[in-house]
Amino acid sequence: MNIPITIPKEITKGEELVIIPRKVYEEFKRILKIVKIPSKSLELRLDKAVKEVKQGKIVGPFTSTKDLMKSLRSNK
């Protein structure tokens, strides 16, 4: 039977636990490894983006595609 079961917090002293089939758990772990972004790398990219915004290195927002195209052509 592949029905997930939730164990109440009263039994687990505040932590909610979920029981799932081993096969589902292994697939979940495999997917997490694929999509995981190192937090340090994400932090560095976020810092760089914030600096660029502060330096005015952004364009937009645009209210229409016409305005977007005009901006793209003027920044060649």
DSSP file (Angstrom, degrees, kcal/mol; ACC not computed):
  #  RESIDUE AA STRUCTURE BP1 BP2  ACC     N-H-->O    O-->H-N    N-H-->O    O-->H-N    TCO  KAPPA ALPHA  PHI   PSI    X-CA   Y-CA   Z-CA
    1    1 A M              0   0    0      0, 0.0     2,-0.2     0, 0.0     0, 0.0   0.000 360.0 360.0 360.0 128.5    0.0    0.0    0.0
    2    2 A N        +     0   0    0      2,-0.1    18,-0.0    18,-0.0     0, 0.0  -0.328 360.0 134.8-105.5  48.3    1.5    3.4   -1.0
    3    3 A I        -     0   0    0     -2,-0.2     2,-0.1    17,-0.0    16,-0.1  -0.876  54.3-128.2 -99.9 120.0   -0.5    5.7    1.3
    4    4 A P        -     0   0    0      0, 0.0     2,-0.4     0, 0.0    16,-0.2  -0.393  22.3-154.4 -63.5 142.1    1.6    8.4    3.1
    5    5 A I  E     -A   19   0A   0     14,-1.3    14,-2.5    -2,-0.1     2,-0.5  -0.981   1.9-149.9-121.6 129.2    1.0    8.4    6.8
    6    6 A T  E     -A   18   0A   0     -2,-0.4    12,-0.2    12,-0.2    10,-0.0  -0.860  10.1-143.7 -99.4 129.1    1.6   11.5    9.0
    7    7 A I  E     -A   17   0A   0     10,-2.4    10,-0.9    -2,-0.5     5,-0.1  -0.806  29.6-110.9 -90.9 126.6    2.6   11.0   12.5
    8    8 A P    >>  -     0   0    0      0, 0.0     4,-1.3     0, 0.0     3,-0.9  -0.159  17.7-121.9 -58.3 149.2    1.1   13.6   14.9
    9    9 A K  T 34>S+     0   0    0      1,-0.2     5,-2.5     2,-0.2     4,-0.5   0.783 108.6  67.2 -62.2 -28.7    3.3   16.2   16.5
   10   10 A E  T 345S+     0   0    0      1,-0.2     3,-0.4     3,-0.2    -1,-0.2   0.867 104.5  43.5 -62.0 -34.8    2.3   15.1   20.0
   11   11 A I  T <45S+     0   0    0     -3,-0.9    -1,-0.2     1,-0.2    -2,-0.2   0.852 117.7  43.8 -77.4 -35.6    4.0   11.8   19.4
   12   12 A T  T ><5S-     0   0    0     -4,-1.3     3,-1.1     3,-0.2    -1,-0.2   0.229 112.8-113.9 -97.5  14.0    7.2   13.3   17.8
   13   13 A K  T 3 5S-     0   0    0     -4,-0.5    -3,-0.2    -3,-0.4    -4,-0.1   0.915  84.1 -32.1  55.6  50.7    7.5   16.1   20.4
   14   14 A G  T 3 <S+     0   0    0     -5,-2.5     2,-0.5     1,-0.3    -1,-0.2   0.118 114.5 107.2 100.1 -20.9    6.8   19.0   17.9
   15   15 A E    <   -     0   0    0     -3,-1.1     2,-0.6    -6,-0.3    -1,-0.3  -0.786  61.1-142.7 -93.3 131.3    8.3   17.5   14.8
   16   16 A E        -     0   0    0     -2,-0.5     2,-0.3    -3,-0.1    -7,-0.1  -0.835  21.2-167.1 -92.5 124.0    5.9   16.3   12.1
   17   17 A L  E     -A    7   0A   0    -10,-0.9   -10,-2.4    -2,-0.6     2,-0.4  -0.835   7.7-156.7-111.7 148.7    7.1   13.1   10.4
   18   18 A V  E     -A    6   0A   0     -2,-0.3     2,-0.5   -12,-0.2   -12,-0.2  -0.989   8.2-145.6-126.3 133.3    5.9   11.6    7.2
   19   19 A I  E     +A    5   0A   0    -14,-2.5   -14,-1.3    -2,-0.4    -2,-0.0  -0.863  27.9 166.4 -98.9 125.1    6.3    7.9    6.2
   20   20 A I        -     0   0    0     -2,-0.5     5,-0.1   -16,-0.2   -18,-0.0  -0.930  44.0 -83.4-132.8 158.2    6.7    7.2    2.5
   21   21 A P     >  -     0   0    0      0, 0.0     4,-2.1     0, 0.0     3,-0.5  -0.297  38.8-119.8 -60.1 146.0    7.9    4.2    0.6
   22   22 A R  H  > S+     0   0    0      1,-0.2     4,-2.8     2,-0.2     5,-0.2   0.861 112.8  57.8 -55.0 -40.3   11.7    3.8    0.3
   23   23 A K  H  > S+     0   0    0      1,-0.2     4,-1.9     2,-0.2    -1,-0.2   0.900 107.7  46.2 -59.9 -42.8   11.5    4.0   -3.5
   24   24 A V  H  > S+     0   0    0     -3,-0.5     4,-2.3     2,-0.2    -1,-0.2   0.902 112.4  51.3 -66.7 -41.6    9.8    7.4   -3.3
   25   25 A Y  H  X S+     0   0    0     -4,-2.1     4,-2.4     2,-0.2    -2,-0.2   0.922 109.4  49.4 -61.7 -45.9   12.4    8.6   -0.7
   26   26 A E  H  X S+     0   0    0     -4,-2.8     4,-2.1     1,-0.2    -1,-0.2   0.896 111.6  49.0 -62.3 -41.0   15.3    7.5   -2.8
   27   27 A E  H  X S+     0   0    0     -4,-1.9     4,-2.3    -5,-0.2    -1,-0.2   0.900 109.9  52.1 -65.1 -40.7   13.9    9.3   -5.9
   28   28 A F  H  X S+     0   0    0     -4,-2.3     4,-2.2     1,-0.2    -2,-0.2   0.923 110.0  48.3 -60.6 -45.6   13.4   12.5   -3.8
   29   29 A K  H  X S+     0   0    0     -4,-2.4     4,-1.7     1,-0.2    -1,-0.2   0.897 110.7  51.9 -61.6 -40.9   17.0   12.4   -2.6
   30   30 A R  H  X S+     0   0    0     -4,-2.1     4,-1.2     1,-0.2    -2,-0.2   0.915 110.3  47.9 -62.8 -43.5   18.2   11.9   -6.2
   31   31 A I  H  X S+     0   0    0     -4,-2.3     4,-2.1     1,-0.2     3,-0.2   0.889 107.1  56.6 -65.9 -39.8   16.2   14.9   -7.4
   32   32 A L  H  X S+     0   0    0     -4,-2.2     4,-1.1     1,-0.2    -1,-0.2   0.880 104.8  52.4 -59.9 -38.5   17.5   17.1   -4.6
   33   33 A K  H  < S+     0   0    0     -4,-1.7    -1,-0.2     1,-0.2    -2,-0.2   0.853 110.0  49.6 -65.7 -34.1   21.1   16.4   -5.6
   34   34 A I  H  < S+     0   0    0     -4,-1.2    -2,-0.2    -3,-0.2    -1,-0.2   0.921 118.4  34.9 -71.5 -45.3   20.3   17.5   -9.2
   35   35 A V  H  < S+     0   0    0     -4,-2.1     2,-0.2     2,-0.1    -1,-0.2   0.473  85.9 121.9 -93.5  -2.3   18.6   20.8   -8.4
   36   36 A K     <  -     0   0    0     -4,-1.1    -4,-0.0    -5,-0.2    -3,-0.0  -0.431  44.2-162.0 -68.2 128.9   20.6   21.8   -5.4
   37   37 A I        -     0   0    0     -2,-0.2    -2,-0.1     3,-0.0     5,-0.0  -0.950  29.5-111.2-108.6 125.0   22.4   25.2   -5.8
   38   38 A P     >  -     0   0    0      0, 0.0     4,-2.1     0, 0.0     3,-0.2  -0.337  21.8-136.5 -56.1 130.5   25.2   25.9   -3.4
   39   39 A S  H  > S+     0   0    0      1,-0.2     4,-2.6     2,-0.2     5,-0.2   0.839 102.5  56.1 -61.9 -33.4   24.0   28.6   -1.0
   40   40 A K  H  > S+     0   0    0      2,-0.2     4,-2.3     1,-0.2    -1,-0.2   0.924 108.1  47.8 -64.3 -43.7   27.4   30.4   -1.2
   41   41 A S  H  > S+     0   0    0     -3,-0.2     4,-2.2     2,-0.2    -2,-0.2   0.907 112.7  48.7 -62.3 -43.2   27.1   30.6   -5.0
   42   42 A L  H  X S+     0   0    0     -4,-2.1     4,-2.3     1,-0.2    -2,-0.2   0.905 110.4  51.6 -64.0 -41.8   23.6   31.9   -4.8
   43   43 A E  H  X S+     0   0    0     -4,-2.6     4,-2.6     2,-0.2    -2,-0.2   0.917 109.4  49.7 -60.1 -45.0   24.7   34.5   -2.2
   44   44 A L  H  X S+     0   0    0     -4,-2.3     4,-2.2     1,-0.2    -1,-0.2   0.911 112.0  47.5 -62.2 -43.4   27.5   35.7   -4.4
   45   45 A R  H  X S+     0   0    0     -4,-2.2     4,-2.1     2,-0.2    -1,-0.2   0.878 111.9  50.2 -67.0 -36.5   25.2   36.1   -7.4
   46   46 A L  H  X S+     0   0    0     -4,-2.3     4,-2.4     2,-0.2    -2,-0.2   0.915 109.6  50.8 -66.6 -43.0   22.6   37.9   -5.3
   47   47 A D  H  X S+     0   0    0     -4,-2.6     4,-2.2     1,-0.2    -2,-0.2   0.914 110.7  49.5 -59.1 -43.7   25.2   40.3   -4.0
   48   48 A K  H  X S+     0   0    0     -4,-2.2     4,-2.2     1,-0.2    -1,-0.2   0.908 110.7  49.9 -62.9 -42.3   26.4   41.0   -7.5
   49   49 A A  H  X S+     0   0    0     -4,-2.1     4,-1.9     1,-0.2    -2,-0.2   0.905 109.9  50.2 -63.8 -41.8   22.8   41.7   -8.7
   50   50 A V  H  X S+     0   0    0     -4,-2.4     4,-2.3     2,-0.2    -1,-0.2   0.903 109.7  51.3 -64.0 -41.4   22.1   44.1   -5.8
   51   51 A K  H  X S+     0   0    0     -4,-2.2     4,-2.0     1,-0.2    -1,-0.2   0.918 109.0  50.9 -60.8 -43.7   25.3   46.0   -6.6
   52   52 A E  H  <>S+     0   0    0     -4,-2.2     5,-2.7     1,-0.2     4,-0.3   0.874 109.4  50.2 -63.9 -36.9   24.3   46.3  -10.2
   53   53 A V  H ><5S+     0   0    0     -4,-1.9     3,-1.3     1,-0.2    -1,-0.2   0.929 110.6  49.5 -65.1 -44.5   20.9   47.7   -9.2
   54   54 A K  H 3<5S+     0   0    0     -4,-2.3    -2,-0.2     1,-0.3    -1,-0.2   0.830 109.6  52.3 -63.4 -32.1   22.5   50.2   -6.9
   55   55 A Q  T 3<5S-     0   0    0     -4,-2.0    -1,-0.3    -5,-0.2    -2,-0.2   0.476 116.9-114.7 -82.9  -2.4   24.8   51.3   -9.7
   56   56 A G  T < 5 +     0   0    0     -3,-1.3     2,-0.7    -4,-0.3    -3,-0.2   0.707  68.5 143.4  78.6  19.8   21.9   51.8  -12.0
   57   57 A K      < +     0   0    0     -5,-2.7     2,-0.3    -6,-0.2    -4,-0.1  -0.137  45.9  92.1 -85.8  41.4   22.9   49.1  -14.4
   58   58 A I        -     0   0    0     -2,-0.7     2,-0.3    -5,-0.2     0, 0.0  -0.918  56.2-157.1-130.3 157.6   19.3   48.1  -15.0
   59   59 A V        -     0   0    0     -2,-0.3     3,-0.1     3,-0.0    -2,-0.0  -0.946  39.0 -15.8-129.7 155.0   16.6   49.0  -17.5
   60   60 A G        -     0   0    0     -2,-0.3     2,-0.2     1,-0.3    -2,-0.1  -0.448  13.3-153.4  98.2-175.2   12.9   48.7  -17.3
   61   61 A P        -     0   0    0      0, 0.0     2,-0.4     0, 0.0    -1,-0.3   0.561  49.2-157.9 -72.7 160.5   10.3   47.9  -16.2
   62   62 A F        -     0   0    0     -2,-0.2     3,-0.1    -3,-0.1    -3,-0.0  -0.847  21.4-155.9-112.0 145.0    8.5   48.3  -19.5
   63   63 A T  S    S+     0   0    0     -2,-0.4     2,-0.3     1,-0.1    -1,-0.1   0.612  81.5  15.4 -92.0 -13.6    4.8   48.8  -20.1
   64   64 A S  S  > S-     0   0    0      1,-0.1     4,-1.7     0, 0.0    -1,-0.1  -0.980  74.0-113.4-152.3 163.4    4.8   47.4  -23.6
   65   65 A T  H  > S+     0   0    0     -2,-0.3     4,-2.8     1,-0.2     5,-0.2   0.810 115.9  62.2 -67.9 -28.4    7.0   45.4  -25.9
   66   66 A K  H  > S+     0   0    0      2,-0.2     4,-2.2     1,-0.2    -1,-0.2   0.929 104.7  46.1 -62.2 -45.0    7.4   48.5  -28.1
   67   67 A D  H  > S+     0   0    0      2,-0.2     4,-2.1     1,-0.2    -1,-0.2   0.888 112.0  52.1 -64.4 -39.1    9.1   50.3  -25.2
   68   68 A L  H  X S+     0   0    0     -4,-1.7     4,-2.4     2,-0.2    -2,-0.2   0.940 110.4  47.2 -61.3 -48.1   11.3   47.3  -24.6
   69   69 A M  H  X S+     0   0    0     -4,-2.8     4,-2.3     1,-0.2    -2,-0.2   0.881 110.0  53.4 -62.4 -39.4   12.4   47.2  -28.2
   70   70 A K  H  X S+     0   0    0     -4,-2.2     4,-1.6     1,-0.2    -1,-0.2   0.913 110.9  46.7 -61.7 -42.8   13.1   50.9  -28.2
   71   71 A S  H  X S+     0   0    0     -4,-2.1     4,-1.1     2,-0.2    -2,-0.2   0.905 111.5  50.9 -66.1 -42.2   15.3   50.5  -25.1
   72   72 A L  H  < S+     0   0    0     -4,-2.4     3,-0.4     1,-0.2    -2,-0.2   0.905 111.4  47.8 -62.9 -42.1   17.2   47.5  -26.6
   73   73 A R  H >< S+     0   0    0     -4,-2.3     3,-0.8     1,-0.2    -1,-0.2   0.843 110.5  51.8 -69.5 -32.5   17.9   49.3  -29.9
   74   74 A S  H 3< S+     0   0    0     -4,-1.6    -1,-0.2     1,-0.2    -2,-0.2   0.684 104.2  57.8 -78.9 -17.4   19.1   52.5  -28.1
   75   75 A N  T 3<        0   0    0     -4,-1.1    -1,-0.2    -3,-0.4    -2,-0.1   0.088 360.0 360.0-100.1  22.7   21.6   50.5  -25.9
   76   76 A K    <         0   0    0     -3,-0.8    -1,-0.2     0, 0.0    -2,-0.1   0.508 360.0 360.0 -68.3 360.0   23.6   48.9  -28.7
